[in-house]
Amino acid sequence: MAKVSKNQRTDRIKNRQQVKMAKIVVAEKKPNGQYRFRERIVPLEAVNQAVQAG
């Protein structure tokens, strides 16, 4: 068995297809005056749909 270098073992991410993500934070005001923050992580292409959905 041939010796494998450390760099060959750790560069697995380099060959993987990357998906760009965006974090959406929505602030909602409750009836008692407090705020609630909701966080969602969505693909970059679906940001407009997620914002419109609320």
C-alpha positions in Angstrom: 0.0 0.0 0.0 1.4 3.4 -1.0 1.9 6.1 1.5 -0.8 8.9 1.3 0.2 12.4 2.2 -1.7 14.4 4.8 -2.9 17.0 2.1 -4.5 14.3 0.0 -6.6 13.1 2.9 -7.8 16.5 4.0 -8.6 18.1 0.5 -11.9 16.2 0.1 -13.9 19.4 0.3 -12.1 20.9 -2.7 -13.8 18.3 -5.0 -17.3 18.8 -3.6 -19.8 21.1 -5.2 -20.4 24.2 -3.0 -24.0 25.4 -2.2 -24.2 29.0 -1.2 -26.5 29.7 1.7 -28.0 32.8 3.2 -29.2 33.4 6.8 -32.5 35.3 7.1 -33.4 36.9 10.5 -37.0 38.1 10.9 -38.1 40.2 13.9 -41.7 39.8 15.0 -43.4 41.9 17.7 -45.5 40.1 20.2 -48.7 41.6 21.6 -47.0 42.1 25.0 -44.4 44.4 23.4 -41.5 41.9 23.3 -39.7 40.9 20.1 -39.1 37.5 18.8 -36.3 36.8 16.3 -36.6 33.9 13.9 -33.6 32.6 11.9 -33.7 30.5 8.8 -30.9 29.3 6.6 -31.9 28.9 3.0 -30.1 28.5 -0.4 -29.1 31.7 -2.0 -31.5 31.2 -4.9 -34.5 30.9 -2.6 -34.0 34.1 -0.5 -36.7 36.2 -2.3 -39.3 33.4 -1.8 -38.4 33.0 1.9 -38.6 36.7 2.6 -42.0 37.0 0.9 -43.3 34.0 2.9 -42.4 35.9 6.0 
